[in-house]
Amino acid sequence: MYNFKSLICYNCKSVILNLPEIEISKLNGLNFQCECCGHKNLLTQFSFSKSVDTNDPYLNILSVDNLAL
């Protein structure tokens, strides 16, 4: 039937997409944001890599531990 493939975040290794390979090939070149760590992932072929898009000001993710109260 369908050959499903799981795509994982390049940063935290959590699963972002679980789709048939034919559907993944249609999404090639798009950016996906990880719900766990917030990093953007660029879909290239059948895997994610770090996105080069740095124009998004909301991508700066701060940890509560790093904030000075």
C-alpha positions in Angstrom: 0.0 0.0 0.0 1.8 3.2 1.1 5.3 3.4 2.3 5.2 5.8 5.3 8.3 7.7 6.4 8.8 9.5 9.7 10.7 12.8 9.5 12.5 14.0 12.6 13.7 17.4 13.8 17.4 18.0 13.2 17.7 19.6 16.6 15.7 17.6 19.2 15.0 14.4 17.2 11.2 14.5 17.7 8.9 13.3 14.9 7.4 16.2 12.9 5.8 14.4 10.0 4.7 10.8 9.3 3.5 10.7 5.7 3.8 8.5 2.6 6.9 9.2 0.6 4.9 10.4 -2.4 3.3 13.2 -0.2 6.7 14.1 1.3 8.2 14.6 -2.2 5.5 17.2 -2.8 6.5 19.2 0.2 10.2 19.3 -0.7 11.8 22.7 0.0 9.3 23.9 2.6 10.1 24.9 6.2 8.5 23.3 9.2 8.7 24.5 12.8 9.1 21.8 15.5 6.4 21.9 18.1 8.8 20.6 20.8 11.9 22.9 20.5 10.6 25.6 18.1 13.4 25.3 15.5 12.7 25.6 11.8 13.5 22.6 9.7 14.0 22.7 5.9 12.7 19.6 4.1 15.4 18.4 1.6 14.7 15.2 -0.2 13.4 12.9 2.6 15.1 14.5 5.7 15.2 17.7 7.6 18.1 20.1 7.9 18.7 23.4 9.5 16.8 26.2 7.8 18.8 29.2 6.6 15.8 31.5 6.9 16.8 34.0 9.7 14.3 36.8 8.9 11.8 35.6 11.5 12.1 37.7 14.7 9.9 35.3 16.6 12.4 32.4 16.1 14.5 33.7 19.0 13.5 31.3 21.6 14.5 32.0 25.2 14.5 29.7 28.1 12.9 30.8 31.4 16.1 29.6 33.1 18.2 32.1 31.1 16.0 35.2 31.9 17.2 37.5 34.6 14.3 38.2 36.9 
